[in-house]
Amino acid sequence: MDPNHHKSGRTARPWIALLFLSSALLNSQGCRGPAERRTQPGPVLRESSPAPEPIGAVEQRFAQMQANGPITKEQLFAIAIGRNAGLEAAEERALASNEAALASGAMPEPHVSWTEFLGEVETKVGPQERRFEVSQALPWYGALEAATRAAESNARAALSSISIAERLLIGRVETHLWRAELGERVGRLEQSRIALLESISATIDGRYRTGNAEYADLLRSRSEIERAIERREVALDQVERAHVLLRRELGLPRGAKLPVVALVETSSEAYQLTTLQIANALEQNPSLVKLEHQTEAAKERLEQAEFDRKPKFTLGAFLIDTGLADNPATPGSGSDASGIKLSLTLPIRKQKYDAQERGARHEIRALRKERTDMQLALEGDVSLALEDMQSAERRAKLIAASLLPRAQEVLDTTRAGYSSGRANYLDLIQAANSQIELKIELLRADVDREFARIQIETNLGRALQSRPAQPNTSEIEN
């Protein structure tokens, strides 16, 4: 018989069915057990961020929103949340972690191999022509569950990052609003200083013409006016800087028109917190929640390190395709050899696994210490911010109730005394500047109170009670 003719007339061999059956079995096992959790992700996020609005459409929306007056800061916060690129980046990272959680916990992929002999190996039952093999790594029970839990904890930590970024974004936006408001109010006060100094300069000029004042006093008064003009420009520059930063947070280009926002002052007297209330509120702080999730993920990685110490098994099935033997009378001629095999991977690198376990334990302890440190830091920041808020409130009351009325009285008295020759030029200028500086200091105290409130709200995630703007706020700018 021609040895090259042994393939003719052969029917379909059973190895084909065995191959497909083994592959289907291994694939089905790879989708069962812990891997079923891949279809049950923890965090649920939107699939993609909406496309940003064109700048013209945003400005048109601003105009529609403030058709009946200034918009609220909450409306501006919503715009910033929808347009800020940094917040969108945090969302995309959370989506990436979510997808990693979906992919975790799956069985290892089955391995299929095919070998074609370049030279046929003659055996008793015929020449060996090719070899097929299907194998599947078998993880220890619980290893896939640990990987899934670790990935889901990381996904929840990434989800907390969105809340952190959103809180910080809101705090920055409101801070920029108050800085712009402060610059505008200081600019108006500097304009009133200019008008006051111009009136004083006119008085000095009249006295100079009658010989009752020195020419040097007239020159100094004009120099004071120029200094006041420069201070006004500096205040307006502060407004523009705040607007530049605000456009960045809103995702707007340079020169885009910003909406007018109504700002309401907050009273520190309406918001008092005990140490226990602060501690309870901070339990929900996203930064602390994120560290908690990261700690849980580290614990699962420690469990994974323990699984890595164990031997790894691989179960496989093979089939050798055999042609017809030279001697057809040979029993079993043309039979295909098949069987199963079990391989074992031995974790003999003890130092490697010891280092992995020690690293995981160090990471857990570091995260716990970091959480404790952050808890104490946040409690301290809130307590200091409350002190700053109350200090600014006391300072504002002192200036508005006592120092400012006295400064106005001193200015009126000194001005009258200068006209009658009982006061000199330096006293008059000092009285005028003192009155304006106190008005500016009152404004700064009000804004410092708002900055402290913003810090408290950012840390606690709670809005403080608001009150209508103080009557003296408009009066001091006159």
Secondary structure as GFF3:
##gff-version 3
##sequence-region A 1 478
A	DSSP	three_ten_helix	3	5	.	.	.	ID=ss1
A	DSSP	alpha_helix	14	29	.	.	.	ID=ss2
A	DSSP	three_ten_helix	33	39	.	.	.	ID=ss3
A	DSSP	alpha_helix	55	65	.	.	.	ID=ss4
A	DSSP	beta_strand	71	72	.	.	.	ID=ss5
A	DSSP	alpha_helix	73	83	.	.	.	ID=ss6
A	DSSP	alpha_helix	85	103	.	.	.	ID=ss7
A	DSSP	beta_strand	111	123	.	.	.	ID=ss8
A	DSSP	beta_strand	126	138	.	.	.	ID=ss9
A	DSSP	alpha_helix	143	209	.	.	.	ID=ss10
A	DSSP	alpha_helix	215	250	.	.	.	ID=ss11
A	DSSP	beta_strand	261	262	.	.	.	ID=ss12
A	DSSP	three_ten_helix	268	270	.	.	.	ID=ss13
A	DSSP	alpha_helix	275	282	.	.	.	ID=ss14
A	DSSP	alpha_helix	286	308	.	.	.	ID=ss15
A	DSSP	beta_strand	312	322	.	.	.	ID=ss16
A	DSSP	beta_strand	337	345	.	.	.	ID=ss17
A	DSSP	alpha_helix	350	398	.	.	.	ID=ss18
A	DSSP	pi_helix	399	403	.	.	.	ID=ss19
A	DSSP	alpha_helix	404	420	.	.	.	ID=ss20
A	DSSP	alpha_helix	425	460	.	.	.	ID=ss21
A	DSSP	alpha_helix	471	475	.	.	.	ID=ss22
###
